[in-house]
Each structure stands twice: as structure tokens, then as C-alpha cells.
Amino acid sequence: MGKLLVTGGMGHVGYETVRQAAARGVPVVAQYLSTFREADAEAVGPSVTWARCDLADPYELTMLAAAHDIDSVIHTAAIPNDKLGIPQPLATFRSNVAATQLLLETARRLSWRRFLFVSTGSVFQQLPDATTPVPEDTPPTPRSLYAVTKRSSEMMLDVYAQTYGLSAATVRVSWIFGPPLVPRSFDGPRGPIPEFLRRALAGEAIREPSGGDFAASFTFAPDCAAGLLALWEGPALRHTVYHLGSGRNHTTREVAEAVRRAVPGAAVEVGPGTAPWTDTTVMRGPLSCARMAEELGWRPRHGLDEAVAAFADWMRANRDRWEGR
């Protein structure tokens, strides 16, 4: 059996996927581009090979594949939202589309066993309402730069699966939160959970005039990684699209309640409305994750309260990761 390539190995979903795979004894090649945290690399152990590679460079990707006995990939690397993508559209296309196409071609040429592309619920931007669950066969309606680049790669993956027989699937995820990512200041696309926990654990009273009516399908990073690995090691894929998430929406008010329970004594108050969380995103119903449940019997382990409490414990133990500017 060859090695599992995890792209974006220092990223939010990528690092947790590397960590869990290594804990299972899976030999991993973890790709990164510009960010490398030596302590995090050491923490996952010696079974992980860290490799710097520009995935959108054909030569560098060819050399990466030639240097390692890779037989599958979980592709998480991307410019992850419109806040980061809009100021640099060419770089966003290069990262989110060109790199994916080159990886697909590499997988086809070398007959990799499995290809999982991590996409986003953001491809749904014109749904009739923001409450109805969104099944996998819902037609995507991307409008923003980030959503369009992700949808472009989804379509290319479908072509490689249908035309070349590549065992490949798009896995759409939603509002990931949890270790090791805690923005040190407000970051709208990351949602209210890390924002409120950071401020509450710093002893700050949180009194936001709006935002309580915002709702999203928040997904704990360890659950996201576990679901990806279940698809990676599972039987033949019956579909080319899967949804992976908590399966339900929670409001910011519910987040505030969970934070108050996780941080006793915390003052967290949120007024009505959806801003600022909808300043950079569109609300949608929760991703319906029926295919994961039906085909693999897989469901996320953590409810909102349990996940927020676990994240708070991690933040208490890793204050250097989020305190200060």
C-alpha cells in the first residue's frame, strides 16, 4: 500500500487529517506551500513526511509524485474564502482550480486508488431559503469568486471520475471550527465560535448588537477529518459528491449559550440580525449528509456543546496560539 498525500497539511482541515491519519499508523506525505510550523510537524510523529510543493507548478508536482510512493490524496489545500480570495483573483484561481486539475491528471496518470477533493457548502448561494437541508444532488448556484473556483474543480473532478474511471469524490464541508486555528482578531469567514471563545477566555465581556439570528452548520475539525478518512479508506465510492457536516444549523445565540457553558462566568450577549457574519457569506440550510450515513454508517461524534467545550479546553492548553496580536 502506498502513502496518503494530504495537501494543505498545515491548514485547518489538512493538519487535523494528517494528525488523525498518523495516529492510525497511516504513512502520510503532508504537502505545504508557505506556512510550516515545526512544532506542529514534530507533534504528529515520524510517520509523516513533510514536503514543500507548489501544487500549481507541473514540475514541482511531478517531482513530488516521483519522490514518494503515493497512491491516494485528500486535497484540502486552497485559498479558503472570499475575504482572502477577492484581493488576489489570479492566485485564487491558480490555487483552487489549476492545482486541482494538475492533481487529478497526476492521479489519472499514476492510477491512484482514491482522490478526495475538499470543497464547500459555499457553492450554494441562491437557495430558496436558509433553513431547508441541502442534499448532495441540489444544483450548485455559485456566485462569488471563491464559490466559482471551488465549483470549477468539482466539475473537473466529475469529468475525471466519469471519463477516466478515477475513484474520486468531492466532499463539501461547512463552517469548520476547532484546533489548531484560532484567529487572533475578528475573522468573519471563520464564524462566531472561535471569536467568542477567544474573547471569553481572555476575560472580555462580549456584548454584540447584532448577529444572533445568523445560523450555520458548524462542523468540528476532528469530525471533518474523521469523515474524510472514512471516505478515503472505505469501499468503492457510489457517488462523486458527498456532504460532510453536523447536519443541522445552529444560531449565534445557541453558540453564545454553548460558550457560556464552556467558559463558566463568561458574559456573552448577542442582539438580533445576521451581521457581521453575513457580510462575507450567504446563509443556507444545513448540508444534508445522508450519503455518508447510508453508505458508511458515518455521523459526526460531537454535538455543538461537546465540540465547543473541547475547543475551549484546547485553547486553555495552547494560549500561545491565540493570545496577543
Beta strands, then each sheet from edge to edge (+ up, - down):
strand 1: 3-7
strand 2: 28-32
strand 3: 48-52
strand 4: 70-75
strand 5: 114-120
strand 6: 168-173
strand 7: 176-177
strand 8: 206-208
strand 9: 215-216
strand 10: 219-220
strand 11: 241-243
strand 12: 250-251
strand 13: 268-270
sheet 1: 3+ 2+ 1+ 4+ 5+ 6+ 11+
sheet 2: 7+ 10+
sheet 3: 8+ 13+
sheet 4: 9+ 12-
end
